[in-house]
Amino acid sequence: MELTTLWFILIAVLWVGYFFLEGFDFGIGMLMPFIAKSENERRAMINTIAPVWDGNEVWLLTAGGAMFAAFPNWYATLFSGFYLPLLLILVALIIRGVAFEYRGKVDSPVWRKRWDLAIMFGSWTPPILWGVAFANIVSGLAINEKGDYTGGFFALLNPFGILGGIVVTVLCLLHGANYAALKTTGDMRERARKLGRILCAIAIVGGGTFLLWNQLENGKSWTWITTASAAVGLIGAHFAISAKKEGLSFILVAVALISAVVTLFGCLYPNVMPSTTDPLFSLTVENASSTPYTLKVMTVVALAMVPIVLIYQSWTYWVFRKRIGAESIPPVRTPL
């Protein structure tokens, strides 16, 4: 396998890890007002992701860094052309992180409510914009002979892009509902299950429409397999959550998410930024890549470091595997 293809696959794996792990983080933040009805329940919801949310974001940083090092032309076109949506995502992630840390610093309902709104903003914005961005990348963008994106922000808000944003958001909501059902007890667990059933039905219709549309427009013969895998995962998750098997439902939604991301990257290859202006202007794994020496060095570093990261994150989830209930939340202790 050529190193350019290997690094395209590795970058796809990093994005898979990001959407799988950060997906339920976003879902928890978006669903907090609907699942948590008291302050203790809201704190319990946040505590389900408190030990892991910042570690999950490392996958995004690593994916961006890998794109910069392995495919600098891809990185340059993407991050310059999508400057506004990526800036909004960055601001949302910063606000969300600050909100997690600051909401408990003052014992005031008004203070906490404001930070809860910040958590919601920081959780809703990224999945919407990521969905719009990836849908447009796969379907193609107005890229000129210099590799510059010549469209504007509003050109991204086409029907396919908007549907992509909706589908990614719904999948994150569903992923978060399953995670909440898996990690909480009592009334929160029941509310999460009920929301999960509703969201699963929406995801089946919306996700099925998006993936079928993508397959007909951009698909390859083998991506029918991953498209079908995503559909089977969502349908299976609906039956699993109806049977109160939230662990199985969580796994099946994860399969659907992973299959959907693999489908998008599979449809994209060997392009990394297809051009609708002229196919000759498209960025590919060949003309967007770094030198072979750079890719060789990166491969050695990746082989050494990636297993360590995976072991560490797996250990973190194992340590914090217990369920959390409102009754287990200690009294508020604010700084002096």
Helices and strands as residue ranges (DSSP letters): H 3-35, H 39-49, H 53-70, H 72-81, H 83-102, H 109-139, G 153-156, H 159-183, H 186-218, H 223-242, H 246-268, E 271-273, G 279-281, E 283-284, H 292-319, G 326-328
